[in-house]
Amino acid sequence: MHRITGKPGGDSLIEMSPSDSFIDDINGYHQHASSSTGSFQQGQSSSPLPPDVCVETCESLSTSLASLAASDHSDSPHFESQTLEKINTLTGLSRKRALFLKFRSRIDKQQQSKDSVFFRDGVRRIDFVLSYVDDKDGERKQERRKVYEANLEKVGLELETEHKSESEDGKTYFVKIHTPWEVLATYADVLKIKVPFKANDIPDNSEMPMNWLSTPFRLPEHIMHPEADYFTAPFNKSKSDFFLIGDKETFFPPSTRNRIVYYILSRCSYYRDECADKDKKGIKRLLNNGTYTAAFPLHDCRYWARSRDANCESERYNLYRYWASFLCFFKEQPLNLVRKYYGEKIGIYFAWLGFYTEMLFFAAIVGTICFVYGFLTYDDNEWSKEICSEEIGGNIVMCPLCDKKCSYWKLNTTCNSSWQSHLFDNVGTVFFAIFMGIWVTLFLEFWKRRQARLEYDWDLVDFEEEQQQLQLRPEYETKCSNRKLNRITQEMEPYLPITSKCARTCLSGATVLFWISLIIACIIGVIAYRLAVYAAFASIMKDSPTNNLEVVGPYITPQLATSVTASCINFVIIMILNLMYERVAVWITDMEIPKTHLEYENKLTVKMFLFQFVNYYSSCFYVAFFKGKFVGYPGEYAYMFGSRSKLRNEECDPGGCLIELTTQLVIVMTGKQVWGNIQEALVPWLMNWWGSRKARSHPESLYSRWEQDHDLQGFGQLGLFHEYLEMVIQFGFITLFVASFPLAPLMALINNIIEVRVDAWKLTTQFRRPVAAKAHSIGAWQEILNGMAVLSVVTNAFIVSFTSDMIPRLVYMYAYQPDGQMNMKGYINNSLSVFNISEFLPANRPEDDENPSWFNSSITTCRYRDYRYPPGHERQYSHTMQFWHILAAKLAFIIIMEHVVFLVKFFVAWMIPDVPSEVRARVKRERYLVQEYLHNYEVEKLKIQLSQNSHDECTCTPMIYPSLTRHEVLSECL
């Protein structure tokens, strides 16, 4: 590359005419050679040559450079090497002298640090950086870069290139981009970016009583509110004096500047005017085909120290100190600073995550209270006492849980699991399930209010319309060759034919269904594993040495071994399928060619969530709603794939399936959170540590700001998407199955307190600065959360009814207690049916060597979990009336609970307005002021124009402002 800077000047920002002289190009090259190569110092102040030799040499050098530049080979990749060779020849420098000068240039750079966000002139700010490696056989890539950068110059961007000799690896070029005021103003007008026009005059009445209690959780005022509060309006370049513009260089913050640059980069072509291939457009395609290796805006300083440049804000340092530090886990988040530095899209995510964590605090308290209640009522658990009793549980012989390899067993062997089950399966569980149905409604409604406040504070009130109208994806514009008239704008716009759209949608839907079917197949495989290995575990663990362990021996059962190993296998399958499906989801979403960025994200969100929903929750749904429900009875067992498969459906032990659902939930939820945090924090840190291992040995002044950021990880297109997905999956765990594990909100709270700081830390220290993007809400995730909130009421009602033993116990206590007392005595005996051992089929009867030593021929019956008539009854082995009473009670409970919770949910949603009255007033006030001030502005501007047209020599201002200059008149109108 031989061109350093763009050519500022000209009125048009779409394409600038090349008005600069050829000599300017030559001078630009001189500047590049002296700054970048290090072999020809600025001014040659340290040259050992005599003055007369210097003059003669410089004249010869200028002539040679002009002839080289005017030749047809000035654009070739060998032009620079030819020039340097000519320099060395003319000056008489030997190879050793050239190497010495290159080394000395490194020393000179140490005196003038390159850890800066400005061009070499120290004035123009670097808004964006492109990097590339000049391959030996990359002539096509070089041609693309040449055309692309020339087109960037035509739209007014200014470029400055750092030669590869300046980089640590000696291979990477860096193209620095600066956006002058004219370009910023034009595209701020195009993008309708809101800017201040008047200070906010509405008093802030948000002070809370006893506000001093929150002092330990607050951050300094300049961190929480880095910018003053203004009324804003969409920028209009023709009315620039309407807005409060102080310094043009700092009027647009860096996040807005890099957003504008990326908008230009995404739409700038890399084809020549005579080329008919209009598809060659955008930085994304150039990154994909390897023309550039990276494109990113710069961090403003190192995260651990402030910038030495007084003109640099050092906002990254403030974010690291007050936000990303783990010592600040109890502090509020500086959301306004996050928004200013990273943009609204990332700011709204952290606002949602922080609010979600705050609301989890209340759910965690209530869940802990319910758990403590189960612990305190431990000794009142009458049915567990009966199970553990030698007189009752010790004399009840249970039927085998599998064919042939499973033996008869006594009920008191499940003593420990029944006590554990009581911690989660008690009256408090019902209360907590109802509470969580109301909590999720409060969470969503209060979030809408918080979101509405952020929309106003961050100038996002009318952003949805802008998103649809202005943020067309470059891929949509290039791939849709058809054009049609927009009835609203009366302009021709690209569109995708309905036939193509339907075909792409059908293919996309079929792909998603295929992958969901693949997940279901994997889950069925895990279930088959559970059925197959249970018999093996039962046979192996019968005489296992672990049975003799005093503390953990009673807990190591075939049921536990089967459940834990199946859960771990299921977790591994989940992780593997996630990695595979992510690429597929992005591919099929790209294939659909969504029109806007918002539509693209929503489509991708729905695809990924549907997959993750089935992937993460299917095993929990199986344990909660299928295991133990379709097992048949002794002599007539149900099999998974028919009786020939030998895979008998699993049974729940007398303690119930709820404890197994709890185990499944804890393993999947905890494993996902631990693995997620390791993957999010440790992997980027290790990759950055390895990538920058060489640069760490050099002084900081030699390690330029763009090289430091280049060595970091890219945030990626799906960076924020994964953060949302992780939290929404967690939200599902604590709402859909919370009746089985009241401590789930507490675990989620602890995880999220860490998650906020981990996400902040990695974003601030381990990733390049993302391109700022706007978002007025959390998008499609809001509707997903609403859907899960409704579904959670249904799932928790079914868990309480069909998975726990709450309803059968209540029915027994109120209707079937033999003594008519309100207690649970005799419940275990009542809940177990009797089967005649002699009626076992040969395929179901245990093998002789599998039976325990206490089993003998005097034992003629065994018990099983169901409500059926005993042998010898006229309706033997058919369901008793108590079974139907319990089933009716379960269905009645589901209907009552759902209706009560839904009524409360709808009432709460109706009572709480989505937009606070204060915010509504501010929005109306701002819109009124915009109209009023624009009217006054136009009136005064018209007065000035009329006074100028009258050719009156009097230069005084209008009489209504007798002492003000023209500029002050316009300012006073505002």
C-alpha angles and dihedrals in degrees: 000000000000100000118088111176137021120246110257118206139070130092100250118084094185094064127355121210114237098248098151117105126249090245088061088058090051091048089047088055091049088054092050094048093050095047104036110035098045091214098099113043124215108272090351087249091163097044112135092210119110117255096252091050089049092054093048092044093049092050091051091044093052091050092049094047092049092051091048093048092048092051123097091249097063090108096048120109089242094059094091095047090049090051094050090047089053090050092052092046095049096045093044093233116163123220090260091051091051092050090048092052091048089052091047091052087059089055091049090052089055089061091051108043118224092205089109138119093215137085119258090274089064091229110077113071121228105239099174140005130211121193132194142164117231102230120206092237097031101111092130090052091048090051091051091050092048094052094040094051091045089054090049089055090051091060090051105263117141119223134198123183128211112210119237090245088069094057124087095240093044090227109075125089120201123207111199118204128206124187114212122214095261092057092045092050094048096050093040084059092047093048093042092232111187117236132177123272102164138016114256109262098184110107116239108241096173095111110129124215113260088015090161089078090072094053095104089055097050130099127216114288095242089056097046095043109026092164133047119249114259140169107247139201134183110281118255117191094204089056098042092138088061090072130069097257113169111158112011091207093060101028092095111048118231092257091058091044094053091045090056092047092050090050088057094043091052093055103035115107129225097205128095121250092254092053115101096203102102092173092080098094140121140034091260092067091045090054092048094051093046098248088125124022097206143000120194145140117247130255108238097233145341111298095233098048139034120253117263089222110093090208091060116091096214089213091151090061091050091049092051094047100044103025115022096043114104089219087069094059091119095047128095118258120255091232095166090055091046089052093047093050103035103021135249097291095062091037092056091051094055090044089055093044091050093048091047090052091050092052091047088063091071094044090049092053094051092043091051090050090053090050091048089049090056089049094049092048090050093113093047092063099115098177092053090051089054092049092050094043117106090214095054112015092031092057098045111096112204126210118251116276094216139023122279097330096061120077134205113279139190122249095233090069087079092055096115095046091051091053091048091049091056091063089067104020105066141102090281089064091065092049092048093050090054091045093052091051088058094038093057089053092050090048094053095043095048090046089057088056093047090047092050090053091050091048089058097041092048097043095248100125096111097026098111093069091047090051093055097043104037109024100072111160113249089227089058092050094050100040097045103075094172119092132201137176116266106223092209102046095026088223131123112255135176119262139177115239114246093239092055091044093052093047092050092047092050092049090048093050092048091052092051092048090050093054093045088051088051090055092049089050090053091049091050087051090054090049090051087051090054092051094045100047098041091077090047092050091047091053096042097044094047091089097017118145088231089074089071094056109112101213108028100019097091091049096055101086133153088252092055094044091050094046096047096046092045091049092051092048089048091051092052091049089050092054094047094048090048092058092048099044096048092069091045092051092052091047096051091044090053088048091057090058099217114211102227136026089247092054091047093053093046093051092048091046093054093047095048094044095050089053095045092045092058092038098053104029104038094084091049091049090052094053093042101045110015111031112095093004100095106034101117116210137281110300091020105052122168119235129206098232098014130287093294092064092066087214102128116197115258123257130214114240118238089269088066135242093274094088090052091050087051090052091049092048094049094049097047096039097044094040092051093049095047093045091045094053092047091048093046099046110021101043096053090044093052092046092049092045091053095042095052098039093113096045093054091072093060128082116267092245090063094049103079124213092245092050092050091053092042089059091056125087120268114247090224135209093280098039097111092034091065091050092054092044093052092052095044091051088051089048087056092053094053095045109032097047103017092118088071096049118027090181092065093094090051091052090047091049093053090046093049094049086058093038094059092055095040091053091046092047096049093044092050100040111019106038135060114252107277120231108264114251134180126236126166095198143002088275122211090359088076092062091043090054090049091052092048090049090058093043092049091063090055096044094048091048090053092045092054091045105040108016101042126053094233098111097044089051093050092047090050093047095049101034114015107035102126096214093047090238125135096245139095100244111139094016096124094052090046094051096052123078127210128242130187109238092211089066094063114121115237090247091057102037115103118248114258095245091052096062117100122248094253093058115101141157093273089073105085103162138044131196130235135184109265144082105256135135115265124249113282093036116121088242097036118178093007121117118279125228089256089064091058092045090053092047091051090048091051093051091045091051091051092051094045095045094047094048094046094048094043092049091051090045094052092044092051091046090051093047095050113065115220093227120045115238090238092056091046090053092049092051091051091046092051094049091049092050093048091055094043097046094045089052092050091044093054092046093052092044089053091051091053092048091050092049090051092048092053089068089226110166091212107105096188119123123253114290093249086068103032097165102039132095121232092262090049091050090059092044092050090053088059 
